[in-house]
Structure formats: C-alpha cells, structure tokens
Amino acid sequence: MAAFYDAGKLACVALDAVTGPQVYLAGFALAGRDPEQAHQYLLDCAAEHGNCLLYTPDDSLSLTDLGLLLRAQQIADVRLSRPLFVIEEWLDSEYYRERLPLEGTPATHGWARPS
C-alpha cells in the first residue's frame, strides 16, 4: 500500500493487488481479481446505482463519485486488479489519472510519498 500527498493532505491511497489490504465494494473484493471481472462488476454497480464512470487511456476504470480508480497490476505473468482511492481533483486531472499510482514518477506537481 502506498499513500500520496498533495500540499500536505492525503490525495491517493494505492493498494497492492497481492499484499492489499483487501477492500470490498458491496461485498465484492476489489484487490487481486481478474481485471475484466472487476471492471464488469464496476460497470454493473454503476448501472445499478447511477455512479459516474470514467475510462483512462490505459483501460482502467473509475467510479469518480466514489473516488475509486481500478488499475491492473502485473504480477509475474498475471494481471490483477489494484484499487486506488483518489481525491476528485486528481481524478479530474489528466496528468494524475494517467500516472496513478505515482510510484516511480519524479516528485513534481506537488505530490510526495511519505518516508
């Protein structure tokens, strides 16, 4: 799990697909799933509850009104779902949407990973 800050305030929590921690959306485990299965669940959830959806250029899916961004994480030869919880300003920003999680990204644009 990694936490990212913007101007001293928590802006993103990126969970790991393998080490978690595990989080659930209406009883559905979000971390460590087949990404296609997890995306379908989010699509169904959005249709049922009227959540706002956003696709990113890397085919990640976000329920923006929940601050949930679901990425895929490569683990050896398998891709698994990796949930991120993100503030609205970062989800609205093309810069952040395309770079989250920010591990390995140079420390510019006001974010910092805690030491």
PyMOL commands that set and color helices and strands:
alter all, ss='L'
color gray80, all
select helices_A, chain A and resi 35-49+64-66+88-92+94-99
alter helices_A, ss='H'
color red, helices_A
select strands_A, chain A and resi 2-6+9-14+24-25+28-29+53-55+61-63+68-75+78-86+111-112
alter strands_A, ss='S'
color yellow, strands_A
deselect
rebuild
show_as cartoon
